[in-house]
Amino acid sequence: MSTFVRTPPLCVLWVLLTALLVATVHPAGVRAQPGDPEREQVRAIALKAADLIAAQGLEAAAAAFNRDGEFRHGALYVTVIDFAGVWKVYPPRPAGVGVSVINVKDPDGHDIVRDILSVARDSGEGWVEYRWLNPASNRIEPKTTFVKRVPGQDLVAYVGVYH
């Protein structure tokens, strides 16, 4: 009696291999998942920051963003850029305000600021994934950033978290 072993079609193996590769290599495979408390906190801060700018203006909001409190604590802080890619608020380095960061890329060559602006223009809000130097570990790590366009203005508030 001969035993016949049926092998799956090559296309099935290709799909499984591709899925495995994407899950282990793609940044989405390592990012925080929806429902993650840290991810939800980042989103909530960015949404509240955009609303504050819309209600009170950039100058008043910047004062709140630059001091320790609800908009800045631990490694979380609000950054604001305009649609030209110029920093309007950058708490880790206030001297950077007014500097164009439009051409900033991550170590993999992704246009971080252009991606942030694209999400803000196209969707109004959303997530951007990239890799960046984490000052706490001094290593390049995945970072997940929530982007929110300020209603009625060409400004974007965003907050990110390392994983």
C-alpha positions in Angstrom: 0.0 0.0 0.0 1.5 3.4 -1.0 1.0 6.5 1.2 0.2 9.6 -0.7 1.1 12.9 1.0 -0.5 15.9 -0.5 1.6 19.0 -0.4 -0.1 22.4 -0.4 0.1 24.4 -3.6 3.1 26.7 -3.9 0.8 29.8 -3.8 -0.4 28.8 -0.3 3.1 28.4 1.0 4.0 31.8 -0.5 1.1 33.5 1.2 2.0 32.0 4.6 5.7 32.9 4.2 4.8 36.5 3.3 2.4 36.8 6.2 5.1 35.5 8.6 7.6 37.9 7.2 5.3 41.0 7.5 4.3 40.1 11.1 8.0 39.8 12.2 9.6 42.6 10.2 7.1 45.3 9.5 6.9 48.0 12.2 3.2 47.4 12.6 4.1 44.0 14.0 5.8 45.6 17.0 3.6 48.7 17.6 1.2 49.1 20.5 -2.2 47.6 19.7 -5.5 49.3 19.9 -6.8 49.3 23.4 -3.2 49.6 24.8 -3.5 52.1 27.7 -0.3 54.0 26.7 -1.5 54.3 23.1 -4.9 55.5 24.2 -3.2 58.1 26.5 -1.1 59.4 23.6 -4.2 59.7 21.4 -6.1 61.5 24.2 -3.3 64.0 24.8 -2.9 64.9 21.1 -6.7 65.3 20.7 -6.9 67.6 23.7 -3.9 69.5 22.6 -5.4 70.3 19.2 -8.7 71.4 20.8 -6.7 73.7 23.2 -4.9 75.3 20.3 -8.2 75.8 18.5 -9.9 77.3 21.6 -7.1 79.4 23.1 -4.6 80.0 20.4 -1.1 78.6 19.9 0.7 81.0 22.3 -1.6 80.1 25.3 -1.5 76.4 24.4 2.3 76.4 24.0 2.7 77.6 27.6 0.7 74.6 28.8 2.6 72.2 26.5 6.0 73.4 27.7 5.4 73.0 31.5 5.0 69.7 33.3 1.4 68.7 33.7 -1.3 67.1 31.6 0.4 67.8 28.3 3.9 67.0 29.4 4.9 64.2 31.8 7.6 61.6 31.7 8.5 60.8 28.1 5.2 62.1 26.7 5.0 65.7 25.3 3.1 67.6 22.6 4.9 68.7 19.5 3.3 71.2 17.1 4.3 71.9 13.5 2.8 74.0 10.8 2.0 72.7 7.3 5.4 73.9 6.1 7.0 71.5 8.5 8.3 74.2 10.9 8.3 73.5 14.7 5.9 75.7 16.6 6.2 73.9 19.9 8.9 71.4 20.8 9.2 71.0 24.6 12.5 68.9 24.6 14.3 71.7 22.9 12.5 75.0 22.9 15.3 76.7 21.0 14.2 74.5 18.0 11.0 76.5 17.6 11.0 78.1 14.2 13.3 75.4 12.7 12.1 73.6 9.6 12.1 69.8 10.1 10.3 69.0 6.8 13.2 66.8 5.6 13.7 64.8 8.7 14.0 61.0 8.0 14.2 58.1 10.3 17.2 55.7 10.1 15.3 53.7 7.5 14.9 56.7 5.2 11.2 57.3 6.0 10.1 61.0 5.7 8.7 61.3 9.2 7.4 64.9 9.0 6.0 64.5 5.5 4.2 61.3 6.8 2.8 63.3 9.7 1.7 66.1 7.5 0.1 63.7 5.0 -2.0 62.0 7.7 -3.1 65.4 9.0 -4.0 66.7 5.5 -5.6 63.6 4.2 -7.4 62.2 7.3 -7.3 65.0 9.9 -5.9 62.5 12.4 -4.2 59.1 12.6 -1.1 57.1 13.5 2.4 57.3 12.1 5.0 54.6 12.7 8.7 55.1 12.4 12.0 54.3 14.2 13.8 57.0 16.3 16.5 57.4 18.9 14.9 56.9 22.3 16.8 59.2 24.7 15.9 56.9 27.7 17.7 53.9 26.2 20.0 55.6 23.7 18.8 53.1 21.1 16.9 53.3 17.8 13.4 52.0 18.7 10.0 51.8 17.1 7.8 54.8 17.8 4.1 55.2 17.4 2.8 58.8 17.0 -0.8 60.1 17.0 -1.3 63.1 14.7 -4.2 65.5 14.9 -4.8 68.5 12.7 -5.9 71.6 14.6 -9.4 72.3 13.5 -9.5 75.3 11.1 -5.8 75.8 11.1 -2.7 74.6 9.2 -1.2 73.3 12.4 -0.7 69.7 13.6 -0.4 68.5 17.2 1.2 65.1 17.8 2.4 62.9 20.6 4.5 59.7 20.3 5.5 56.8 22.4 8.4 54.3 22.1 8.0 50.5 22.2 
